Amino acid sequence: MTREALLEKVKEIIKPYVGDGEAFDNLTEASDLINDLKINSAHVVDIVLDIESEFDIMIDDDAINDMTTVASSIDLIQSKME
């Protein structure tokens, strides 16, 4: 799966949890999940569960802490899918 395709999938997954619609409209790989998109930490866990289900991967607790931006989330998904 291309990085662009992963970005689109991640956007679909996080959209219901985004607290700032304008920030979502301007989302880039550099967007910070908590600070820019206003996703609360409890919803980050929901996003991880959704990502695990969508891509049939397992994300350990340490890796969750590294998922701070859209780019780091995509990087993690790519590494788990290899």
N, C-alpha and C positions, 0 to 999 in steps of 0.2 A: 504494500500500500504506500502511495506517495505521501510525502510530508503534507502536501496541500490537502489531500483526501483526509489525512488524520486531523488536520486543523479543522476541517468542516465537521467531522464527527465529534471532535471535542467541543466545538461551539454548540452543536445540537445537545450534547450531554449537559453542559453547564448552563445553558440558557434559562431553564426553570429556576435556577438558584441565584441568578445575578440580581443584586440589589440596586444596580444603577443601569437603567436601560440605555442611556446615552453612552455610557462607557462600553456597553456591549456592542452598540452600533459601531463604535470606533475600535473594537477589539483587534489587537495585533498579537503576535507571539510574545511581545515584550510585556503584555498586560499582566499585572499582578492580580492573582485571584482574590486576595483579601483586600488589599489597599485600593486597587483600581476598580475592580468589578463589584466590590462590597459583598463578597460571599462570606458568610460567617463560618467559623471553624467547624461547626456541626455539619454544615452542608458540604464542606470539603470531604468529609467522610462519606456522605451520600454520593458525591461525585466519584470518589474512588470506587465505591461499590458498583456504580453504573459503568465505569470504565472497565472494571474487572469483568463484568457481565458482557459488555459489548464486544470486548476483544479477547475474551476467554484467557485472561492472564491473572496472576496473583501479584498483588502489590503489598510488600511487607511494611510494617509500621515505620521503619527508618526511612524508607523511600517516600512515604507520605510527606514527611517533613521537608523533603527536597522539592515537592511539587508546589512551588511558590508562584510560578508564572505559567502562562499557556505553553511557552517553549519548553520549560522543564518538564511539564506534563507530557508533551509529545515525545520528548527525548526518552522519558521513562517508558512510555508505551512501546516505542521502537525497540528499545533495548530488551524488553520483556518478550517481544514478538520474534526476536531473532533465534 
